[in-house]
Amino acid sequence: MWAAGRRWGQRERALLWGVLLAAWEATWGQLRYSVPEEMPKGSFVGDVAKDLGLQLSALGDSSVRILDKGRKQYFALHGKSGHLVTAERIDREQLCRLVDKCVLRCEVIVGGEMQVYGIEVEITDINDNAPSFREEETELRMSETTAPSSRFPLAEAHDLDSGTNSVQSYELSGDEHFSLAVQAGPDGDKRPELVLAKALDREEAAFHELVLRVSDGGEPARTGTARIRVAVLDANDNAPVFSQAEYTVRVPEDLPVGSTLVTVTATDADEGLNGHVRYTFHKISGRASEIFHLNSETGEISLKDDMDFEELSSHDLEVQARDGGGLLDRATVAITVTDVNDNAPELTVSSALSEISEDSLPGTVVALLHVQDQDSGAKGESTT
């Protein structure tokens, strides 16, 4: 029993030595090649027979085969020439998207000699991909009060290629308000930033159109572009301005109630609430406030009661225009009421005599007549 256990231990040791020897031989016989990606099927990779010192007759043995690591076979071995060739077109970006160094491993098994040779083939990158942005169009929103030198991170470009064939530089074109800065990330990646070089003015330009261009380091270089639209947000930096500092109007006193006398107008270069103007009376007499109405949205001044020239022939008003941010402007409105013939003359007779003698001389005053007309000018003149 002890002898059988001893013999089994010897077999295990012999098997272990065989495995170690095979591993040592595979390591000693390992080959390394390099081939660019996208080479056509059948492209030369390496002379296996020469590099391993094998006779072509051994390679011609039917027991010689090549096994790729993984399910798919990317290489083939020509027994007559001893050359390792590509079995199909190899796309490095498809195989090794997340690694910088793309290496495929396979084994050549020489059955007659019981040898296993490891082969590593590095798939080198070619510049077959252009850098690109995930979003071809981007909109940024900036207040017109943004301080110059402010920075805004931009989306980075991506390139499936590696090394110098990947992203190398960025350029910005557009206008003088913006420039470009490129920062280095922790992994050496390049991170573009938009820099405000000149103060914005929404009233001058509400939008700025920019183009960000990225280039790789290939020969020739490949490029990609993204359009950047900067929308300038309004700040309340403009006050309303009346079209006239003083409005003068003449209206007849018999103008019907509801009639529009004059429309005051103020404009504001801002937008939204900052550009919305409302009108109010700033100075107005008590009687005028009963006669005139001001539309706060349109600036129309209309009649809400009858005017009377004989009561008041002129009105001086002050109107205020205020925007949503509290900025304002003021203008005066002078309304002159013109007279119309709306009053009949009034006759007053007065006499100090209760009776007149029949022998009174011609020219004797018997009565005093007084005619009065509240109208003015010719309208107030009367004849007897």
C-alpha positions as CSV (number, residue, x, y, z in Angstrom):
1,M,0.0,0.0,0.0
2,W,2.8,2.3,0.9
3,A,4.6,1.4,-2.3
4,A,1.6,2.3,-4.4
5,G,1.3,5.7,-2.8
6,R,5.0,6.2,-3.4
7,R,4.6,5.4,-7.0
8,W,1.6,7.8,-7.3
9,G,3.7,10.6,-5.9
10,Q,6.4,10.0,-8.4
11,R,3.9,10.2,-11.2
12,E,2.5,13.5,-9.8
13,R,6.0,14.9,-9.6
14,A,6.8,13.8,-13.1
15,L,3.6,15.4,-14.4
16,L,4.4,18.6,-12.5
17,W,7.9,18.8,-14.0
18,G,6.4,18.3,-17.5
19,V,4.0,21.2,-17.0
20,L,6.7,23.4,-15.6
21,L,9.0,22.5,-18.5
22,A,6.2,23.2,-21.1
23,A,5.5,26.6,-19.4
24,W,9.2,27.4,-19.4
25,E,9.6,26.4,-23.1
26,A,6.5,28.5,-24.0
27,T,7.9,31.5,-22.3
28,W,11.3,31.0,-23.8
29,G,9.8,30.5,-27.2
30,Q,7.3,33.5,-27.0
31,L,7.2,35.7,-30.0
32,R,6.2,39.4,-30.2
33,Y,5.0,41.1,-33.4
34,S,3.4,44.3,-34.3
35,V,1.0,45.1,-37.1
36,P,-1.1,48.2,-37.9
37,E,-4.9,47.8,-37.7
38,E,-7.2,47.7,-40.7
39,M,-4.7,45.6,-42.8
40,P,-6.4,43.4,-45.4
41,K,-6.9,39.7,-44.8
42,G,-3.7,37.7,-45.5
43,S,-1.3,40.5,-44.5
44,F,2.1,39.4,-43.2
45,V,2.6,39.5,-39.4
46,G,5.8,37.6,-38.8
47,D,8.0,34.7,-39.9
48,V,7.3,32.1,-37.2
49,A,9.4,29.3,-38.6
50,K,12.5,31.5,-38.9
51,D,12.0,33.3,-35.5
52,L,11.5,29.9,-33.7
53,G,14.2,28.1,-35.6
54,L,11.7,25.5,-36.9
55,Q,12.0,23.4,-40.0
56,L,9.3,24.0,-42.6
57,S,8.8,20.2,-42.6
58,A,7.7,20.4,-39.0
59,L,5.3,23.2,-39.7
60,G,3.9,21.2,-42.6
61,D,2.8,18.5,-40.2
62,S,-0.9,18.2,-40.0
63,S,-0.8,18.4,-36.2
64,V,0.4,22.0,-36.3
65,R,-2.4,24.4,-35.6
66,I,-2.8,28.0,-34.3
67,L,-5.2,28.9,-31.5
68,D,-6.2,32.5,-30.7
69,K,-7.1,33.5,-27.2
70,G,-10.8,33.9,-27.2
71,R,-13.5,32.6,-29.5
72,K,-12.5,34.4,-32.7
73,Q,-9.4,33.6,-34.7
74,Y,-7.6,36.7,-36.1
75,F,-4.5,35.0,-37.4
76,A,-3.5,32.0,-39.6
77,L,-0.2,30.2,-40.1
78,H,0.9,29.2,-43.6
79,G,2.6,25.9,-43.2
80,K,4.5,26.2,-46.5
81,S,6.1,29.5,-45.7
82,G,6.0,29.5,-42.0
83,H,4.5,33.0,-42.0
84,L,1.9,34.3,-39.6
85,V,-0.8,36.3,-41.4
86,T,-4.0,38.1,-40.6
87,A,-7.1,36.0,-40.9
88,E,-9.4,39.0,-41.3
89,R,-9.3,42.8,-41.2
90,I,-8.7,43.9,-37.5
91,D,-10.3,47.0,-36.1
92,R,-8.3,48.1,-33.0
93,E,-11.0,50.4,-31.7
94,Q,-13.5,47.5,-31.8
95,L,-11.2,45.1,-29.9
96,C,-9.5,47.5,-27.5
97,R,-11.8,50.4,-26.9
98,L,-10.9,50.9,-23.3
99,V,-7.2,50.2,-23.3
100,D,-4.2,52.1,-24.7
101,K,-2.2,49.1,-25.7
102,C,-4.0,46.5,-27.8
103,V,-2.4,43.0,-27.7
104,L,-3.8,39.8,-29.1
105,R,-2.3,36.5,-27.9
106,C,-2.3,33.1,-29.7
107,E,-0.4,29.8,-29.5
108,V,1.3,27.7,-32.1
109,I,1.2,24.0,-31.2
110,V,3.7,21.7,-32.9
111,G,2.2,18.3,-32.3
112,G,5.1,16.2,-33.5
113,E,7.5,17.9,-31.1
114,M,4.9,18.5,-28.3
115,Q,5.9,22.2,-28.2
116,V,3.7,25.2,-27.4
117,Y,4.9,28.6,-28.5
118,G,3.2,31.7,-27.3
119,I,2.8,34.7,-29.7
120,E,1.8,38.3,-28.8
121,V,0.7,40.6,-31.6
122,E,0.3,44.2,-30.8
123,I,-2.3,46.0,-33.0
124,T,-1.0,49.5,-33.5
125,D,-3.3,52.4,-34.1
126,I,-3.7,54.3,-37.4
127,N,-5.5,57.6,-37.7
128,D,-8.8,56.2,-39.1
129,N,-11.1,58.1,-36.8
130,A,-11.8,61.8,-36.6
131,P,-12.3,63.5,-33.3
132,S,-15.9,64.5,-32.6
133,F,-18.2,66.1,-30.0
134,R,-21.2,64.3,-28.6
135,E,-23.3,67.4,-29.2
136,E,-22.7,69.2,-32.5
137,E,-24.6,72.3,-31.3
138,T,-24.5,73.8,-27.8
139,E,-26.2,76.8,-26.3
140,L,-24.8,78.8,-23.4
141,R,-26.7,81.5,-21.5
142,M,-24.8,84.4,-20.0
143,S,-26.0,87.6,-18.4
144,E,-24.8,90.8,-20.0
145,T,-23.4,91.8,-16.6
146,T,-21.0,88.8,-16.6
147,A,-17.5,90.0,-15.7
148,P,-14.8,89.7,-18.4
149,S,-12.3,86.8,-17.8
150,S,-15.1,84.6,-16.6
151,R,-14.7,81.0,-17.7
152,F,-17.2,78.4,-18.8
153,P,-16.2,74.7,-19.3
154,L,-17.0,73.3,-22.7
155,A,-17.7,69.7,-23.7
156,E,-14.5,67.7,-24.6
157,A,-14.1,66.0,-27.9
158,H,-13.5,62.3,-28.2
159,D,-11.4,60.3,-30.5
160,L,-11.4,56.5,-30.8
161,D,-7.8,56.5,-31.9
162,S,-4.9,56.6,-29.4
163,G,-1.6,58.4,-28.8
164,T,-0.8,61.2,-31.2
165,N,-3.8,60.1,-33.4
166,S,-6.2,61.2,-30.6
167,V,-7.2,64.7,-29.6
168,Q,-4.3,67.2,-29.7
169,S,-5.6,70.8,-30.0
170,Y,-8.7,73.0,-29.9
171,E,-9.3,76.3,-31.8
172,L,-12.1,78.8,-31.4
173,S,-13.5,81.1,-34.1
174,G,-16.3,83.6,-33.7
175,D,-15.9,87.2,-32.5
176,E,-13.8,89.3,-30.2
177,H,-16.0,88.8,-27.2
178,F,-14.7,85.3,-26.5
179,S,-11.4,83.4,-26.4
180,L,-10.3,79.9,-25.6
181,A,-8.3,78.4,-22.8
182,V,-7.3,74.7,-22.7
183,Q,-6.6,73.1,-19.3
184,A,-4.7,69.8,-18.7
185,G,-6.8,67.2,-16.9
186,P,-5.4,64.7,-14.3
187,D,-4.9,62.1,-17.0
188,G,-3.3,64.5,-19.4
189,D,-6.5,65.0,-21.3
190,K,-7.2,68.5,-22.8
191,R,-10.2,70.4,-21.4
192,P,-11.4,73.4,-23.3
193,E,-12.9,76.5,-21.6
194,L,-14.7,79.5,-23.0
195,V,-13.3,82.8,-21.7
196,L,-15.3,86.0,-21.8
197,A,-12.8,88.5,-23.3
198,K,-15.0,91.5,-23.7
199,A,-18.1,92.7,-21.8
200,L,-21.4,91.7,-23.3
201,D,-24.2,94.1,-24.3
202,R,-27.5,92.4,-25.2
203,E,-28.8,95.6,-26.8
204,E,-25.8,95.4,-29.2
205,A,-26.0,91.7,-29.8
206,A,-28.4,89.2,-28.3
207,F,-26.6,86.2,-29.6
208,H,-23.0,85.2,-30.5
209,E,-22.3,82.4,-32.9
210,L,-19.0,80.5,-32.3
211,V,-17.3,77.5,-33.8
212,L,-15.0,75.2,-31.7
213,R,-12.7,73.1,-33.8
214,V,-10.7,70.0,-32.6
215,S,-7.8,68.4,-34.3
216,D,-5.9,65.2,-33.8
217,G,-2.1,64.6,-34.4
218,G,-2.4,62.4,-37.4
219,E,-0.7,63.0,-40.8
220,P,-2.8,64.5,-42.2
221,A,-4.7,65.6,-39.2
222,R,-8.4,64.9,-38.8
223,T,-10.8,67.5,-37.4
224,G,-14.2,67.9,-35.9
225,T,-16.4,70.9,-35.1
226,A,-19.1,72.0,-32.7
227,R,-21.2,75.1,-32.9
228,I,-21.7,77.2,-29.8
229,R,-24.5,79.7,-29.5
230,V,-24.2,82.2,-26.6
231,A,-27.5,83.8,-25.6
232,V,-27.0,87.0,-23.8
233,L,-29.5,87.5,-20.9
234,D,-30.8,90.9,-20.3
235,A,-29.9,93.1,-17.3
236,N,-31.9,96.3,-16.5
237,D,-29.2,98.6,-17.7
238,N,-31.5,100.9,-19.7
239,A,-34.1,103.3,-18.4
240,P,-37.3,104.2,-20.4
241,V,-37.0,107.3,-22.6
242,F,-39.9,109.4,-23.7
243,S,-40.1,110.3,-27.4
244,Q,-40.6,113.9,-26.3
245,A,-39.6,115.8,-23.2
246,E,-42.8,117.9,-23.5
247,Y,-46.1,117.1,-25.3
248,T,-48.3,120.1,-26.3
249,V,-51.9,119.7,-27.4
250,R,-54.8,122.1,-28.1
251,V,-58.3,120.7,-27.8
252,P,-61.8,122.3,-28.0
253,E,-63.7,122.4,-24.8
254,D,-66.7,120.6,-26.3
255,L,-64.6,117.4,-27.1
256,P,-66.8,114.4,-26.1
257,V,-66.0,112.3,-23.1
258,G,-63.9,109.3,-23.9
259,S,-62.0,111.1,-26.7
260,T,-58.2,110.6,-26.8
261,L,-56.3,113.9,-26.4
262,V,-52.7,112.7,-26.8
263,T,-50.6,109.5,-26.5
264,V,-47.3,109.7,-24.7
265,T,-44.7,107.1,-25.7
266,A,-41.6,105.8,-23.9
267,T,-39.3,103.1,-25.2
268,D,-36.9,100.8,-23.2
269,A,-34.1,98.9,-24.9
270,D,-34.2,96.1,-22.4
271,E,-36.3,93.0,-22.8
272,G,-38.9,91.1,-20.8
273,L,-39.9,92.7,-17.4
274,N,-36.9,95.1,-17.6
275,G,-38.2,96.5,-20.9
276,H,-41.9,96.6,-19.9
277,V,-43.0,100.2,-19.4
278,R,-46.0,101.4,-17.4
279,Y,-47.3,105.0,-17.3
280,T,-48.6,107.0,-14.4
281,F,-49.4,110.6,-13.5
282,H,-46.5,112.1,-11.4
283,K,-48.0,115.6,-11.0
284,I,-51.6,116.5,-11.6
285,S,-54.1,118.9,-10.0
286,G,-57.2,117.7,-8.2
287,R,-59.6,119.0,-10.9
288,A,-57.4,117.6,-13.7
289,S,-57.4,114.2,-12.1
290,E,-61.2,114.3,-12.4
291,I,-61.1,115.2,-16.1
292,F,-58.2,113.2,-17.6
293,H,-57.5,109.4,-17.6
294,L,-54.1,107.9,-18.4
295,N,-53.9,104.3,-19.8
296,S,-51.0,102.7,-17.9
297,E,-50.1,100.3,-20.7
298,T,-50.6,102.4,-23.9
299,G,-49.9,106.0,-22.6
300,E,-53.2,107.3,-24.0
301,I,-54.6,110.4,-22.2
302,S,-58.3,110.6,-22.6
303,L,-61.3,112.5,-21.3
304,K,-63.4,111.1,-18.5
305,D,-65.3,114.3,-17.8
306,D,-66.3,117.5,-19.7
307,M,-63.9,120.3,-20.1
308,D,-64.9,123.9,-19.6
309,F,-62.8,126.7,-21.1
310,E,-64.6,129.2,-18.9
311,E,-63.6,127.2,-15.8
312,L,-60.0,126.4,-16.7
313,S,-58.3,127.0,-20.0
314,S,-55.1,125.1,-19.5
315,H,-53.8,122.0,-17.7
316,D,-50.1,121.2,-17.0
317,L,-49.5,117.5,-16.2
318,E,-46.4,115.5,-15.6
319,V,-46.3,111.8,-16.7
320,Q,-43.9,109.1,-15.5
321,A,-42.7,106.0,-17.4
322,R,-41.3,103.2,-15.2
323,D,-39.9,99.8,-16.3
324,G,-40.1,96.5,-14.3
325,G,-36.7,97.1,-12.8
326,G,-37.6,100.5,-11.3
327,L,-35.8,102.8,-13.8
328,L,-37.9,105.7,-15.0
329,D,-38.3,108.8,-17.1
330,R,-40.7,111.8,-16.9
331,A,-42.3,114.2,-19.4
332,T,-44.7,117.1,-19.2
333,V,-48.0,117.4,-21.0
334,A,-49.4,120.9,-21.6
335,I,-53.1,120.8,-22.6
336,T,-54.7,124.1,-23.9
337,V,-58.5,124.2,-23.9
338,T,-59.9,126.3,-26.7
339,D,-63.2,128.1,-26.5
340,V,-66.3,127.3,-28.4
341,N,-69.5,129.4,-28.6
342,D,-71.4,127.5,-26.0
343,N,-72.7,130.5,-24.1
344,A,-75.6,132.9,-25.1
345,P,-75.2,136.6,-24.1
346,E,-77.1,137.6,-21.0
347,L,-79.0,141.0,-20.9
348,T,-79.4,142.9,-17.7
349,V,-81.7,146.0,-17.5
350,S,-81.5,148.4,-14.7
351,S,-83.4,151.8,-14.2
352,A,-83.6,154.3,-11.5
353,L,-86.9,155.7,-12.9
354,S,-90.3,154.2,-12.2
355,E,-92.1,156.6,-14.6
356,I,-91.1,159.1,-17.4
357,S,-92.7,162.5,-17.9
358,E,-94.1,163.1,-21.3
359,D,-92.2,166.3,-21.6
360,S,-88.8,164.7,-20.9
361,L,-86.1,166.0,-23.2
362,P,-84.5,163.8,-25.9
363,G,-81.4,162.1,-24.4
364,T,-82.8,161.6,-21.0
365,V,-81.5,158.2,-19.6
366,V,-84.5,156.1,-18.8
367,A,-82.7,152.6,-18.3
368,L,-79.2,151.0,-18.2
369,L,-78.7,147.8,-20.3
370,H,-75.8,145.4,-19.4
371,V,-74.9,142.5,-21.9
372,Q,-72.6,139.7,-20.7
373,D,-71.2,136.6,-22.7
374,Q,-68.9,134.1,-20.9
375,D,-67.3,133.1,-24.2
376,S,-64.1,134.8,-25.2
377,G,-63.0,136.8,-28.2
378,A,-65.5,137.4,-31.0
379,K,-67.7,134.7,-29.5
380,G,-68.1,136.8,-26.4
381,E,-68.9,140.0,-28.3
382,S,-72.5,141.1,-28.7
383,T,-74.4,143.9,-30.5
384,T,-77.6,145.6,-29.6
